Amino acid sequence: MSVRRGEDAPAVLRGCRAFLAAHAQVTLNLALMQVPDRAGTPPPLVGCRRVYVHGMLADLVLEAAAEAIRPLRHLVAPVVDLSGPADYFTQHTALDALIPPLHTGYADSTYVRDLSDGLLNTAAAHVAADATAFGDRRAGALVMMESTWEDASERAAGVEWVRAVRRDLAPHHYNGGTYLNLTGGDHPDYDLIAATHGNNWRRRQAIKRQHDPDNRFRFNANILAGEPAH
């Protein structure tokens, strides 16, 4: 993981896009966020807008792995560079400290056609100083918007920020669907789930009618047996 300045977001995002096009074996998670006030965080960083580049290349040959990710380490000068060998436990808990137990939050996501310049500009603008039975796999990327808070009075503002970003990304939507584990649930369930399942939707409705006509299994991203009542 490495961290860059918020104002470097466009260069980092475009650099990562070019890198991913040539390195399919590398998985990247890019986060544009404000650094929280947590134990161990250097005071000058607290509250600053930063770009996190967090990812993984599974390779037992460490020298080859280091060479493969070298371009990522030099996109722009990092504020912090923690990239290096790590076991799976460390890898999957590396970001846990950013969301401590007392935090609550709201998140959403949407598949997009590709990482176009327009999309990257939109994403970068939201970290400016003033301001992520599987269906169709052809989306270019998944963009996730997340806001967290400790004080319940901040919920409305946090939720609206997520919704505003998703609205701004609408011109870049791939098919109107998303990764269903990463949605705030405030979209029309039928339309969102149908779009996500795509061509599989009608087949799954038929299975639902055959095996669960009374909709007992409904506490999920629910597939309705028929059209929703209006």
N, C-alpha and C positions, 0 to 999 in steps of 0.2 A: 504494500500500500504506500502511496505517496500523496502528498497534499500540495496543491498549488494555490496561488492567489485567485480570488474571485474574478478579477479583471482579466486573468489569463484564460477564462473559460472558453471563449471562441477558439483560440489556438489549440487548447488541450482537446476539445471535442473534435475538431477537424483532424488533429493528429491521430487521435484514437480511432476515428472512422477509417482513415487510410491504413492504419496498422491492422485493424480487424479484417479488412478486405484481403490482406495478404497472410494472415495468421489465424486460420480457422481453428487451430488447436488451443488457442488462448481464449479464456472467458474473462470478460471485463464487466465490472459494475462501476459506473460513474455516478457520483453523487455531488450535486451542487447544493451546498448548505451553509448555514451559519454555525460557527464553532460554539458549542455549548460550554457553559461554565462548569467544568468537572475537575475533580481532583487530578492533579498532574498536568493539566493543560497550562502551558506557558501564558501568563497574563496578557502579553501583547496579542495573542491569537484569539482570546475570548471575544465573542461577538463579531468577529471578522467573517466576511464571506470567503469561502474556500471551495476548491474543487478537489474531491477525493477520487483517486484512481485505484480501485481495489479489484484484484483479479487473481487468476490462477492458471498455471501451466503445469500439468501433471507429467513430470519427467524425472526419472531416476538419475539422469546424467546432468548434474548441477551446472557444469560448465556450459552445456548446450542450452539449458533453460535460461541461464543468465544472459547468454548471447542473444537468445530469441527476444527477450523483453528489453534489451538495451535501448532500442529506439524510444520506448515509453518513458524511460528515465531521463531522457534528454529533450522532451518536447519543449519544455520551458524550465527554468530553474525552479526546483521544488522547494517548498518551505520546509517540509519534512519528507524523508525518504526511508521507509521501513521495509522496502522490498528485500526479499531474500528467501532462503529455504525455510519451510514451515511444515509441521505435521498437520493432519486433517483437523484435529481438535482446535489447534491454534487458528487455522484458516477460518473455521466456521464460527468462531467466537470473537474474531478480531474486532468486530464493530459493536459488540454487546454493550460496551461502556457508554456508547452514544445514546442508548435508550434505557436509562435506569428504571427500576421497578415502579417508582412513583409517577412516571410519565404516562400520560395517556395521549392518544393521537388519532389521526384520521388520514387515510391514504386512499389512493385510487391509481389506476393504471390504464393504459390503452396501447394496443398494437398499432404500429405506424408502418407506412409503406417502406420507408427507408430513412436513413439518417441524412436527409437533405440539408442544404445550407439554411433553408427557411426554418426547418425544425430546430437545428442547432442554435440559430439566432434567437428563436423564441425561448428555448430552454435557458440560454445564457442570460437573456434579459431578466429572468425571474430571480437571478442571484446578483443583479447589479446593485450598487450601493443604494440606489433609490427604489428600489423595488420591494419505469419502469413494470380417460377417453378423450385425448387431446385432439383438437380439431385442426384447422388449416394452419400449417407451419410456415407459410410463405411470407409472413410479415418480416420486415427488415430488422425490427427491434421492438422492445417493450419499454415504454417510458413510464416510470412510477413517480407520482407526486405524493409527498408525505409531509404532514405537519404534526408537531407534538406540543403538549402543554402540561403544566402541573396544576394551574389554577383553572377550575371549571369555567370561570368567567371568560376565559380566552378561547373556549371551544368554537363559538360562532365565527370568530375571525379566522381560526385555523381551518375550519371546514370550508369557509368561503374561499380562502386562498387556494386550496386544492381544486375546488370546483372552477375557479377562475383560470387556473393554468390549463386544466383539461379543456375548457371552452376555447382557449387561445390555440390549443393544439388541434382543434377540430379539422382544419384544412389538411392536416397531415395524417388523419386517421386512415387505417388500412381497410377495415371492413366493419367498423363500429363495435367490434368485440374486444375482449381483453382476456388476460389471465385471471380466471375467476377467483383465485385465492387473494388477489390484490385489487379488490374493488371495494369502495365505500358502501356499496349496496343502495345508493340513493338514485340509481338509474332505474327505469322501468325494467323489472326483472325479466319479463318475457322477451322484450326486444333485445336486451343486452345478451341474454343467454342464447337466444336463437342465433344472433349474429356471431357469437363466439363459436358455436358448434357448426355453423355454416352448413355445408351439404349433408352433414350427419344429423341435422336437427330432426327432420321428419322420421328418419329411422328410429331415433331415440324416443320420439313421441309414440311410435307404434309399440316399442318395447314397454314403455310406461303404461299404455292402455292394456297390454296383455298381462303384465306382472304386478302392476300397482294401480288399478283403476280408481281406488279410493284415496290415492295420494297420501299414504301413510308415511312414506319417506319424503318429507317435505322440508325438513330443517337443514336446507343446503341451498346450493344454487339450483333451484327447483326446475325440473323439466315437467311442464304441464302436459297432460294427455291430449288436451285440445286447445282451442283459442281462449285467451283470457276473457273474463266477463268485463264489460265496460258499463 
